[in-house]
Amino acid sequence: MPEFDENIMMHPIGYIQNEISEPGPIRDKEDLESLIVVNDEYAEGLYRIGELERLQVMFFFSLSRGFDMVQRRRYDGETVGVFASRSPNRPNGIGVTVVELLGVEGNTLRVKGLDAINNTPVLDIKPYLE
C-alpha cells in the first residue's frame, strides 16, 4: 500500500444553487438548471471555461448518513454492491455528474443536468471529454 496520510482533507471550491431542497431521486434532472457559485479564491480557475460545452462536476453528498455495502438500486430494484450503484450513501460520499454548461457570469456557472440539491458543496470541476 502506498504511504500517505490516510486522513484526506478536501475543501469546497463552491456551492450549488437550485430549487431542490430535499435528498431523493430528482425527476427530470436532465432539464434541471442549477448555478454553481465558485468561491472567490478559486474564481481565476474559471478562465476560459466558457469555451467548453460539458463539464464533470464532483460534489460531496453532505446530507448522506451511513451506507450499506449491498443495497437496492432505486431505478430497477436490483441488489448490487455500493460501487455498482449511484446511491448517495457511499463510503466517501462523492458524487460525479456530467452537465451542460449554459453560461458563465463572473464566478457563477449556469448548468443543466446536475443531480444535486441546493447548497451542496462542490469539490472540483473538470472538462468532460468524450
N, C-alpha and C positions, 0 to 999 in steps of 0.2 A: 504494500500500500504506500502511495506517495506520502511524503511527510509535509504536513502543513497544519496550520492551526485549524482544528475542526470546528471552531466557532466562526462561522461565516457571517459577516455583517453586511447588510445592504441598506441603503438609504433611498427613499423615493426620489425620483427626479421630477415628479409632478403628480397630479391627481386628475381623475376622470370626473367630468360633469355631464350628467344626463338625467332623464326622467325616471330611471329605475331606482327604486328605494329599498326593495326587499330582495334578499337572496332567493334563488329559484330559477327554474327554466325561463328564458327570455324569449317570448314569442316574436316572430318576425325580426330576429336580430339582424338579418341581412339589410333591413331597411332602417334600423335604429341609428340615428345620428347622435354623436357624442362630441364633447370637447375634451381635449387633453391639454390641461394647463400645465406647462413646464415651469418649474421653479426658476426664478431669475438667474441663479448662479449657473444654470445649465442652458439658458436661452441661446447662447452663442453656438451651441452644438446643433441648433436647428438650421444653420447656414446651408442654403440650397436644398433643404428638404422638400420644398415646394416643387422641385423638378421630378419628384417621384410620384407614381400613381398608387402604389400599395406599400403598406408598412406592416412589420411584425411588431406587436405591442406585447411586452412582458409586464405582468402586473401581479400583485400579491392579493390572494383571497383573504383579506383582513378579517372577515366575519366568519370564516370557516373554523369549526372547532372539532378537532379529532378526525379520525379516519379509520376505516376497516380495510385490511389488506385485500379482502374479497368483498365485492359489493355488486348490486344490480345497476345496470345501465338504465338511465331514465328513458331513452328513446326506444329500446326494444325489450327491456326487462331481462336480458341475458345476464347471467352471473359471470363476472370477469374479475381479474386482478386489478388493483388500483391503477397500475401502469398501462392497462388496456382500456382505460376509461377517460372521459373528460370531466370527471367529477371534481368539484372544487375542494372536496375533502381528501387531501393528499398529505404525504409526509412533510413536504415543504411548501405547500400552498401556493405554487407559482402557476399562473395562467398565461397562455400564449394564444393570441388571435391575430389573424391577418385581416387588415382593414383597408378600405379605400380612403385615400386622402382626398378630401373635398376642398380644403383650403387652409391657408396659414395666415394668421394675423398676429404679428409680434411673437409672443411666446405661447400662443394658443393654436392648436391644430384642430380642425374640424374634420371628423372621420365618420365613416359609415361601416356598420357591421361589428362593432365592438361589444362583446357579450360580458360586460362587467357593470357593476352597479355604481351609482353616484358616490363620489368621494373615495373610490378605490385607488390605492397607491400604485403609481406606475414605476416599474423598476428599470425599464430600458425600452428603447425604440430603435428598430433597425430597418433598413430597406428590405423589402420582400423581393427575392429574385427567384423566378420560376426556372 
